[in-house]
Amino acid sequence: MSAKAWGGRFAEQTDARVEAFTESISFDARLAQVDIRGSQAHARMLAKVGLLSQAEADLICTNLDEIRGEIERGELPIRPELEDIHMHIESRLIERINDVGRKLHTARSRNDQVSTDLRLYVREAIDRLDGLLSDVQRAFVDRSETDAEVILPGYTHLQRAQPVMAVHYWLAYCEKFQRDRDRLADCRKRVNVSPLGCAALAGTSLPIDRDETARLLEFDAIAANSLDASSDRDFLIETASCLALIAAHLSGWSEEWILWNTTEFGFLTLPDAFTTGSSIMPQKKNPDVLELIRGKSARVMAAASQLLFLVKGLPLAYNRDLQEDKLAFFSALDTVTACLELMPPIVSGAKLNREKITARLEEGFLDATTLMEYLILRGVPMRTGHETVGKLVALAESRGCRLADLPLAELQAACEIIDDSVYAVLGAENVVRALQSEGSGGRTPVAQQLATWRERLQPS
């Protein structure tokens, strides 16, 4: 039983099926780097408080660096009986430096060790995600100069509603992904709390210095309650929930561009490098990457739910159920990361089909709301103006023409205060010129928003 960190009180070997069932090295090996960093901080703290000599701490830290190199080169043998990456590293340390290596786990449990590793890993992941999200925002802002003059129909219920500048669409996604960045930044505050030193659940009687390990590992604070900290996975669930919202935004964008890429819409042409063909239909150019982003979002959302279900019935403190947290979280993180890495070149490489967009831009009476507001400015009650414009839309629809094509006499028959100035607010181009409220899709507000985003995304 000597291979087991807990084998002292057992008389029988662990069943091989149990070892296979309980191992986590197959998925927690990715924690190796943060585990070594946490162990080195722990060793330095033990030396500071006198539980290790400085020479012992230096020997441990040096050998952990060398073990890191072995892991990076793929030279650390995987042994299922060692269960996880933490015991693989500790076992290798003991093989190298004997009893000095056995001292490393002083005043530490795998419970607080795993939690510390996860927090370090999640903190790094959040920082990487923030960079990827900013790359996506920059891709939208960078293409805005090319698309500055393009007007698109805006939709509600997938029905044409009002015209907006194409850049307004791009900046809408900047806003969505900024909320994602803000959520991650806020979540990071709760991630960046050190549980190291809480041990199994009750802390330790040994004279450790938790503030020192927190300082060495760049945590902002230490967890206040050892019973809570040893089993807390709120930070992981919260991060997974942030990932689920990112996935929702990725999926919505994918769906929109899949529609825009259809012959029926014809707004957009996707870059060849990010589409695929058909094995039987030679003409096909399929948006498979976007479809997979849309599909993979389900995996991320399911992971957030899985983590919630995982902890919903757990009593304090640590329970082995929590080993399952990594499978769900790693899957969600990997999926979102892969999607975000693909998104900037797709955003940059897609082309708006301007001629097709312009040819159909006046369909759908996109100027109806602005015509109603024209009447409001002349003293017509909003509901009266709404009814009046609705009747004019029905009239134009019956004739197969635009509102701007109706003669002035017929417009005045519907509302006598209309004069020939009305034609200055009819048509998509006039509408985007008229839209002026802050944050709207008109020319001037969009130019202001774009300038703000360019400034905001300047490298620091």
Secondary structure, 3 states (H helix, E strand, C coil): CCCCCCHHHCCCCCCHHHHHHHCCHHHHHHHHHHHHHHHHHHHHHHHHCCCCCHHHHHHHHHHHHHHHHHHHCCCCCCCHHHCCHHHHHHHHHHHHHCHHHHCCCCCCCHHHHHHHHHHHHHHHHHHHHHHHHHHHHHHHHHHCCCCCCCEEEEEECCEEEEEEEHHHHHHHHHHHHHHHHHHHHHHHHHHCEECCCCCCCCCCCCCCCHHHHHHHCCCCEECCCHHHHCCCCHHHHHHHHHHHHHHHHHHHHHHHHHHHCCCCCCCEECCHHHCECCCCCCCCCECHHHHHHHHHHHHHHHHHHHHHHHHCCCCCCCCHHHHHHHHHHHHHHHHHHHHHHHHHHHHHHCEECHHHHHHHCCCCCCCHHHHHHHHHHCCCCHHHHHHHHHHHHHHHHHHCCCHHHCCHHHHHHHCCCCCHHHHHCCCHHHHHHHCCCCCCCCHHHHHHHHHHHHHHCCCC
